[in-house]
Each structure stands twice: as structure tokens, then as C-alpha cells.
Amino acid sequence: MTGGRPASALDALGRELAPRGLGYLLPRLAAEFPACEFGTQRTYSGVSLVAICRNGADSAGTYAVITSDPGEMRHVLTREIGPASAR
């Protein structure tokens, strides 16, 4: 603890992680993109979000996204498969 507050967790690049890590985003992402399965995976740079989407609207195959940036995850999935509200 530093100054009465818990020390922030940092990823391998020195970026501050959310207090609960990335796992707290999984239910939110699943609600936004029900065609995908979500999880977390330890990577060389820390922990990343993983999305696996099978047989999306414009794709007959499997689509995977691996990133530690939730904004990038949403951007790519919205561009590639679209939000649930658009289906």
C-alpha cells in the first residue's frame, strides 16, 4: 500500500490495469456480442482479452481477436461482426 491506497497493478508495459483486471469486462462483452465467446489469456505482455466468434454474419469461418485493449476489442468486433443491436 502506498499512502493508504492499494498500489495499482501494472501490465508488462507499465500501463495501469483495472482494479479487477480484464475479467470484469467478460459479461459486458458477451452481452454486446452474443455470437462470440470471451475469456482472458496470459500473454507475453500481461493479460489479454480473447474473443472467438464462429460463423459470423459476413463470415463462414472462425474469427478470433486477442488484445489487451478493451476499446480495440469493441472496435474490431463491431467492424467485423456488428453489435447485437444491429442483428
C-alpha positions as CSV (number, residue, x, y, z in Angstrom):
1,M,0.0,0.0,0.0
2,T,1.1,3.5,-0.8
3,G,-0.3,6.5,1.1
4,G,-3.3,4.5,2.4
5,R,-4.3,3.3,-1.0
6,P,-3.5,-0.1,-2.6
7,A,-0.8,0.1,-5.2
8,S,-2.0,-0.1,-8.8
9,A,-1.3,-3.2,-10.8
10,L,0.7,-2.6,-13.9
11,D,1.0,-4.7,-17.0
12,A,4.3,-5.5,-18.6
13,L,4.4,-2.2,-20.5
14,G,3.7,-0.2,-17.3
15,R,0.1,0.6,-18.1
16,E,-2.3,0.6,-15.2
17,L,-4.7,-2.3,-15.1
18,A,-8.3,-2.0,-13.9
19,P,-8.6,-2.9,-10.2
20,R,-10.4,-6.2,-11.0
21,G,-8.3,-7.0,-14.1
22,L,-9.8,-7.5,-17.5
23,G,-12.1,-10.4,-16.4
24,Y,-14.8,-8.0,-15.2
25,L,-15.4,-7.0,-18.9
26,L,-16.3,-10.5,-20.0
27,P,-20.1,-10.4,-19.1
28,R,-20.4,-6.9,-20.7
29,L,-18.7,-8.1,-23.9
30,A,-20.8,-11.2,-24.0
31,A,-24.0,-9.1,-23.8
32,E,-22.7,-6.8,-26.5
33,F,-21.6,-9.6,-28.9
34,P,-23.6,-12.7,-28.1
35,A,-22.2,-14.5,-31.2
36,C,-18.8,-14.6,-29.5
37,E,-17.2,-16.4,-26.6
38,F,-14.9,-14.4,-24.4
39,G,-12.1,-15.2,-22.0
40,T,-8.7,-13.9,-20.7
41,Q,-5.3,-15.3,-21.5
42,R,-1.9,-14.6,-20.1
43,T,0.4,-13.3,-22.8
44,Y,4.0,-12.2,-23.0
45,S,2.8,-8.6,-22.2
46,G,0.4,-9.4,-19.4
47,V,-3.2,-10.5,-19.7
48,S,-5.3,-10.1,-22.8
49,L,-8.9,-10.4,-23.8
50,V,-9.7,-13.2,-26.2
51,A,-12.8,-13.3,-28.4
52,I,-13.7,-16.3,-30.6
53,C,-16.6,-15.8,-33.0
54,R,-17.8,-18.6,-35.2
55,N,-19.9,-18.3,-38.3
56,G,-20.4,-14.5,-38.0
57,A,-22.8,-12.6,-40.3
58,D,-20.2,-12.0,-43.0
59,S,-18.0,-15.0,-42.3
60,A,-18.4,-18.7,-42.7
61,G,-15.4,-19.5,-40.5
62,T,-13.9,-18.7,-37.1
63,Y,-12.8,-15.2,-36.2
64,A,-10.5,-14.5,-33.3
65,V,-9.4,-11.3,-31.6
66,I,-6.7,-11.1,-29.0
67,T,-5.8,-7.7,-27.4
68,S,-5.3,-6.1,-24.0
69,D,-7.2,-3.0,-25.1
70,P,-11.0,-3.3,-24.5
71,G,-11.6,-0.4,-26.9
72,E,-9.8,-2.1,-29.6
73,M,-11.7,-5.3,-29.0
74,R,-15.1,-3.5,-29.3
75,H,-13.9,-1.6,-32.4
76,V,-12.8,-4.7,-34.2
77,L,-15.8,-6.8,-33.3
78,T,-18.2,-4.0,-34.2
79,R,-16.5,-3.6,-37.6
80,E,-16.3,-7.3,-38.3
81,I,-19.5,-8.8,-36.9
82,G,-21.5,-5.8,-35.8
83,P,-23.2,-5.1,-32.5
84,A,-26.0,-7.3,-31.2
85,S,-28.5,-4.4,-31.7
86,A,-27.8,-4.4,-35.4
87,R,-28.9,-8.0,-35.9
